Amino acid sequence: MKLGMNSGRAVGFDPKAGTWRKIEHPRSDDLLELLSLEPGELAKCMGESANHPHGLPFSPGSLRSFALWERHMTSAAKGMVSRFGSPLLKSLAAGHERLIGRLIEPMRPRPNYYRFPQYYMGNHRSLIEDGQELPWPSFSEVVDFELEIGMVIARQVRDCTPSEGLASIGGFCIVNDWSARDVQWDDTRRGTFGGVVKAKTFAGSIGAVVVTADEILPRFHRLTGKVRVNGETWCIGSTEEAQYTLGEAVAYAAMGETVHPGDLLTTGTLPCCCGLEIGRFPIRGDEVQLEIEEMGTLTNRIGY
């Protein structure tokens, strides 16, 4: 079921009527509480018609951003060198790939990427809502979009198995992990903590709709995502061939620590679904719309 918030209370989409309806439940002001209900119980809570949800569907308690697709990692590394690398580095990288058939080692994911589902802690307080303007970060000249899927935790877990981790996910939403690429390039080479400091924490955005886990999990590995800029389709990607399962990602996040209801874990960028991979970046004033089938859209205009 698709859920969201409207005027402080939850609303759900009725596919038979094609309309949104109020959720009649004692905790209808708490979407996270509703995500912990069984699907059949939630379906019985549909009431009178309502408007489309708007605003943030919930306030995340934390934000962990994974990188579940190796192809995004390698394509993004190639895009970073192509956009910001010196002529010598570009030549060396291209020659090595041509002769050896693989990227030079510094452009490949680090060894731990193949041991555990890696993530970084993002800034959950900088998330903006669907339709809200993204302020251009004052420290950057190259801003990029990243189409990701957010896993909304509905049940507390700690030191859990992958199957228990999967069962803790209550729903999914669209996420745009906005990135300052020029800053990311500089921090990756010279920063103390790599390229996920200021490059990633200035903003992210999440869609107004959360789709319950029972609707998404059976088809997660065959979803299609699209990015449109000013109405033009820039890229299309798929959730196929992830390096890790969603359950493994949650289990790693919960290793030795508690993952709480309301924590948001993102999958990382779907392959080919960021400007860095296609060599094309949005500019000030552009409208960027992300779409995931079965989940709807997320739209933000970039400010000046």
C-alpha positions as CSV (number, residue, x, y, z in Angstrom):
1,M,0.0,0.0,0.0
2,K,1.1,3.6,-0.7
3,L,1.1,5.8,2.4
4,G,1.8,9.4,3.1
5,M,0.9,12.3,5.3
6,N,-1.6,15.1,4.7
7,S,-2.3,17.8,7.3
8,G,-0.8,15.8,10.1
9,R,-2.5,12.5,9.5
10,A,-1.8,9.4,7.4
11,V,-3.5,8.8,4.0
12,G,-3.4,5.6,1.9
13,F,-4.0,5.0,-1.8
14,D,-7.0,2.9,-2.7
15,P,-6.1,1.3,-6.1
16,K,-9.6,0.1,-6.8
17,A,-11.1,3.6,-6.5
18,G,-7.9,5.3,-7.8
19,T,-8.1,7.8,-4.9
20,W,-6.3,8.6,-1.7
21,R,-8.2,7.9,1.6
22,K,-7.8,8.8,5.2
23,I,-6.3,6.1,7.5
24,E,-8.7,5.5,10.4
25,H,-6.5,4.3,13.1
26,P,-5.7,5.5,16.7
27,R,-2.1,6.3,15.5
28,S,-3.0,7.8,12.2
29,D,-0.6,10.7,13.0
30,D,2.4,8.3,13.0
31,L,3.3,6.7,9.7
32,L,6.0,4.7,11.3
33,E,3.5,3.1,13.6
34,L,1.3,2.2,10.7
35,L,4.3,0.6,8.8
36,S,4.6,-1.9,11.6
37,L,1.1,-3.2,11.1
38,E,0.3,-6.3,9.0
39,P,-0.8,-5.5,5.4
40,G,-4.2,-6.9,5.9
41,E,-4.8,-4.9,9.1
42,L,-3.7,-1.7,7.4
43,A,-6.0,-2.3,4.5
44,K,-9.0,-2.3,6.9
45,C,-8.2,1.2,8.0
46,M,-9.2,3.0,4.8
47,G,-11.7,5.7,5.4
48,E,-13.1,8.7,3.6
49,S,-11.4,10.3,0.6
50,A,-8.4,12.6,1.1
51,N,-6.0,14.7,-0.9
52,H,-2.6,13.5,-2.2
53,P,0.1,13.3,0.5
54,H,2.6,16.1,0.7
55,G,5.6,17.0,2.9
56,L,8.0,14.6,4.5
57,P,6.2,11.3,5.2
58,F,8.2,11.0,8.5
59,S,11.2,12.5,10.2
60,P,14.1,10.1,9.9
61,G,16.0,9.4,13.1
62,S,19.3,8.7,11.2
63,L,20.5,8.3,7.7
64,R,22.8,5.6,6.4
65,S,23.7,5.6,2.7
66,F,24.9,2.4,1.1
67,A,26.4,1.6,-2.3
68,L,24.8,-1.7,-3.3
69,W,25.7,-1.6,-7.0
70,E,29.3,-2.2,-8.0
71,R,28.6,-0.9,-11.5
72,H,27.6,2.5,-10.1
73,M,30.9,2.6,-8.2
74,T,33.1,1.9,-11.2
75,S,31.1,4.0,-13.6
76,A,31.1,6.9,-11.1
77,A,34.9,6.6,-10.7
78,K,35.3,6.8,-14.4
79,G,33.0,9.8,-14.6
80,M,34.9,11.5,-11.8
81,V,38.3,11.1,-13.6
82,S,36.7,12.2,-16.9
83,R,35.3,15.4,-15.4
84,F,38.0,16.4,-12.9
85,G,41.1,14.4,-13.7
86,S,44.3,15.8,-15.2
87,P,45.1,15.0,-18.9
88,L,47.8,12.6,-17.6
89,L,45.5,10.8,-15.3
90,K,42.8,10.4,-18.0
91,S,45.4,9.0,-20.4
92,L,46.8,6.6,-17.8
93,A,43.3,5.4,-16.8
94,A,42.1,4.9,-20.4
95,G,45.3,3.1,-21.4
96,H,45.2,0.7,-18.5
97,E,41.6,-0.2,-19.1
98,R,42.3,-0.7,-22.8
99,L,45.3,-3.0,-22.2
100,I,44.3,-4.8,-19.0
101,G,40.5,-4.7,-19.4
102,R,39.8,-3.2,-15.9
103,L,40.1,0.1,-14.1
104,I,43.3,1.1,-12.4
105,E,43.3,0.1,-8.8
106,P,42.7,3.6,-7.3
107,M,39.5,3.8,-9.3
108,R,38.1,0.4,-8.1
109,P,36.1,0.0,-4.9
110,R,38.3,-0.6,-1.8
111,P,38.7,-4.3,-0.5
112,N,36.1,-3.9,2.2
113,Y,33.4,-3.2,-0.4
114,Y,33.6,-6.9,-1.2
115,R,33.5,-8.0,2.5
116,F,30.6,-5.9,3.8
117,P,27.9,-3.7,2.4
118,Q,29.6,-0.3,2.9
119,Y,27.7,2.8,4.0
120,Y,28.4,6.3,5.3
121,M,26.3,8.3,7.8
122,G,24.5,11.1,6.1
123,N,22.7,14.2,7.5
124,H,19.1,13.2,8.3
125,R,18.3,16.8,9.3
126,S,19.1,18.2,5.8
127,L,16.5,16.2,4.0
128,I,14.0,18.3,2.0
129,E,10.6,17.3,0.7
130,D,9.0,16.7,-2.7
131,G,8.5,19.9,-4.5
132,Q,10.8,22.0,-2.3
133,E,13.5,24.0,-3.9
134,L,17.1,22.8,-3.4
135,P,19.3,25.7,-2.3
136,W,22.5,25.7,-4.4
137,P,25.4,25.0,-1.9
138,S,27.6,28.0,-1.6
139,F,30.8,25.9,-1.6
140,S,30.2,24.0,-4.9
141,E,30.0,24.6,-8.6
142,V,29.0,21.1,-9.7
143,V,25.8,19.7,-8.2
144,D,24.6,16.3,-9.1
145,F,21.5,14.1,-8.5
146,E,21.5,10.4,-7.4
147,L,18.5,8.2,-7.8
148,E,18.3,5.9,-4.7
149,I,15.7,3.9,-2.8
150,G,15.2,4.4,0.9
151,M,14.4,1.6,3.3
152,V,12.3,2.8,6.2
153,I,12.9,0.7,9.3
154,A,9.7,-0.1,11.2
155,R,11.0,-2.7,13.7
156,Q,14.0,-2.4,16.0
157,V,16.9,-4.8,15.3
158,R,20.4,-5.4,16.7
159,D,22.9,-8.1,15.8
160,C,20.3,-9.6,13.5
161,T,20.4,-12.1,10.7
162,P,19.8,-10.9,7.1
163,S,16.3,-12.4,7.2
164,E,15.6,-10.5,10.4
165,G,17.0,-7.4,8.9
166,L,14.8,-7.8,5.9
167,A,11.7,-8.2,8.2
168,S,12.6,-4.9,9.9
169,I,11.9,-2.9,6.8
170,G,8.4,-1.4,6.9
171,G,8.4,0.5,3.6
172,F,10.3,2.1,0.8
173,C,10.6,5.7,-0.6
174,I,12.4,7.5,-3.4
175,V,15.6,9.4,-2.3
176,N,17.7,11.9,-4.1
177,D,21.2,11.9,-2.6
178,W,22.3,15.3,-3.9
179,S,26.1,15.6,-4.3
180,A,28.6,18.3,-4.8
181,R,31.0,16.6,-7.2
182,D,33.8,19.1,-7.3
183,V,34.0,19.0,-3.5
184,Q,33.8,15.2,-3.6
185,W,36.7,15.0,-6.0
186,D,38.9,17.2,-3.8
187,D,38.0,15.4,-0.6
188,T,38.5,12.0,-2.1
189,R,42.1,12.9,-3.0
190,R,43.0,15.2,-0.1
191,G,40.4,14.9,2.7
192,T,40.8,13.2,6.0
193,F,37.5,11.3,5.7
194,G,37.2,10.8,2.0
195,G,34.6,12.2,-0.4
196,V,31.4,12.0,1.7
197,V,31.8,15.0,4.0
198,K,30.5,18.4,2.7
199,A,29.9,16.8,-0.7
200,K,27.0,14.8,0.6
201,T,25.6,16.4,3.8
202,F,24.3,19.6,2.5
203,A,21.0,18.1,1.3
204,G,19.0,15.1,0.3
205,S,15.4,14.8,-0.6
206,I,12.7,12.1,-0.1
207,G,9.4,11.5,-1.7
208,A,6.1,12.1,-0.1
209,V,5.0,8.5,-0.6
210,V,6.1,5.4,1.3
211,V,5.2,2.1,-0.2
212,T,4.8,-0.8,2.2
213,A,7.4,-3.5,2.1
214,D,5.0,-6.2,1.0
215,E,4.4,-4.3,-2.3
216,I,8.1,-3.8,-3.1
217,L,10.1,-6.7,-1.8
218,P,8.8,-9.4,-4.2
219,R,9.9,-7.2,-7.2
220,F,12.8,-5.2,-5.8
221,H,15.4,-6.8,-8.1
222,R,13.5,-5.9,-11.2
223,L,12.4,-2.3,-10.6
224,T,13.2,0.5,-13.2
225,G,14.2,4.0,-12.3
226,K,14.3,7.1,-14.5
227,V,15.6,10.7,-14.1
228,R,14.2,13.6,-16.0
229,V,15.6,17.1,-16.1
230,N,13.3,19.8,-17.3
231,G,11.0,17.1,-18.7
232,E,13.8,15.4,-20.7
233,T,14.7,11.8,-19.9
234,W,18.4,11.8,-19.0
235,C,18.9,8.3,-17.7
236,I,17.2,5.0,-17.0
237,G,18.5,2.4,-14.6
238,S,17.5,-0.9,-12.9
239,T,17.8,-2.5,-9.5
240,E,19.2,-5.7,-11.0
241,E,22.5,-7.2,-9.9
242,A,23.0,-5.6,-6.5
243,Q,26.2,-6.7,-4.7
244,Y,24.3,-7.3,-1.5
245,T,20.7,-8.1,-0.5
246,L,18.7,-5.6,1.5
247,G,18.7,-7.9,4.5
248,E,22.5,-8.1,4.4
249,A,22.6,-4.3,4.4
250,V,20.4,-3.9,7.4
251,A,22.2,-6.7,9.2
252,Y,25.6,-4.9,8.7
253,A,24.1,-1.6,9.9
254,A,22.8,-3.4,13.0
255,M,26.1,-5.2,13.8
256,G,26.9,-4.3,17.3
257,E,24.4,-1.3,17.3
258,T,20.7,-0.8,17.4
259,V,18.8,0.2,14.3
260,H,15.6,1.9,15.4
261,P,12.2,2.4,13.8
262,G,12.4,5.6,11.7
263,D,16.0,5.1,10.7
264,L,16.4,5.5,6.9
265,L,18.8,3.3,5.0
266,T,19.3,4.1,1.3
267,T,20.4,1.6,-1.3
268,G,22.9,3.8,-3.1
269,T,22.6,5.0,-6.6
270,L,21.0,2.8,-9.2
271,P,23.5,2.2,-12.0
272,C,23.6,5.0,-14.6
273,C,21.2,7.1,-12.6
274,C,23.5,10.1,-11.7
275,G,25.0,12.8,-13.8
276,L,28.5,11.7,-13.0
277,E,27.9,8.4,-14.8
278,I,26.5,10.0,-18.0
279,G,28.8,13.0,-18.1
280,R,25.9,15.5,-17.8
281,F,25.1,17.7,-14.8
282,P,22.1,19.9,-13.9
283,I,22.5,23.6,-13.5
284,R,20.9,26.4,-11.5
285,G,17.1,26.6,-12.2
286,D,16.8,23.0,-13.5
287,E,13.9,20.8,-12.4
288,V,15.1,17.3,-11.5
289,Q,12.5,14.5,-11.3
290,L,13.3,11.0,-10.1
291,E,10.9,8.1,-10.7
292,I,10.8,4.5,-9.5
293,E,8.0,2.3,-10.9
294,E,5.4,1.4,-8.4
295,M,6.7,4.2,-6.1
296,G,5.9,7.4,-7.9
297,T,8.1,10.5,-8.4
298,L,10.2,13.0,-6.5
299,T,10.7,16.4,-7.9
300,N,12.9,19.3,-6.9
301,R,14.0,22.5,-8.6
302,I,17.5,23.6,-8.1
303,G,17.8,27.2,-6.8
304,Y,20.1,29.9,-7.8
